[in-house]
Amino acid sequence: KMASSAADAQKRWEVENNIESIAEGDAIYTYERTAQNKLRDQKPWTKDPTYFQNVKISALALLKMAMHARSGGSIEVMGIL
């Protein structure tokens, strides 16, 4: 019973937070040097504060950020995000 309720809770959380699974492999980590250099030189985020619309982070990174924000108390900047 415990395992099924945990699985149900995880599934509900994934739906509520629009979690998308990616295909196995390293496709998310492809690197194009010329495109990255061009982007880094242009720095469009300095002119447009809404340049970044989406972000992809791992579940482990999210967990670590949440734990860090919780441990910071009222002075933790990340806790207000």
N, C-alpha and C positions, 0 to 999 in steps of 0.2 A: 504493500500500500504506500509506503514512504517513497519508494522510487518513482511510482507513477505520479504522485502528487508533486514531486520535485520536477519531473519532466513536464507536467502540465503547467506548473508555475513558470518554467523556463520558456515554454512555447508561448504562453500568454505575454510574458515580458518581451519576447522577440517580436510578436505581432504589434504590441503597443508602441514599441520603439522603432518600428520599420527596419528591423535588422535584415540585411541581405547576406546570404551565404555566397561565397565566391567559389569558383571551381578549384579543385585541388591543383597544386602547382604554384609556380612563381610568376604567373602572368601579371599580377598586381605590381610586381617589382621591376618591370621592364624599364630600362633606362636608355634614353636617347640623348647622347651627349650634346649634339648641336641644338636640339630643342630646349634642353635644360639650360645651356649656356645663354641662349637668346632670352629666355624667360628671366633668368637671373640678372642679365644686363638691363632689361627693360624695367624690371621691378614694378609691375602694374599695381601691386597691392599698396604701394605708397601713394598712389593717386586715387584709388578706389577702395574705400574701407570695406566694401561688400564684395571684393574680388573673389574671395574664397567662399564658395557656396556649399560645398560638401566636403566631408572629410571621412577617411576610412581609417579606423583604428582596430586593433585586435581586441578581443574580449579581455585578455590579460592586461593590456594597457589601460582599458577602461576601468577594470577592477583596481589596478594600482592607483589611478588618478582619484577614484572615489575614496579609497582608503587614505590617501594623502590629504585630500580635502577634509575628510572627517577628523583626522588627527590634528589639523591645524588650528582648530577652535575658531574664535571670532576674528583672528587676524589673518587667516588664510585667504588669499585672494582667489585661489581656484575654487574655493567653497561657494563663491557667489556666482560662478558660471552656470 
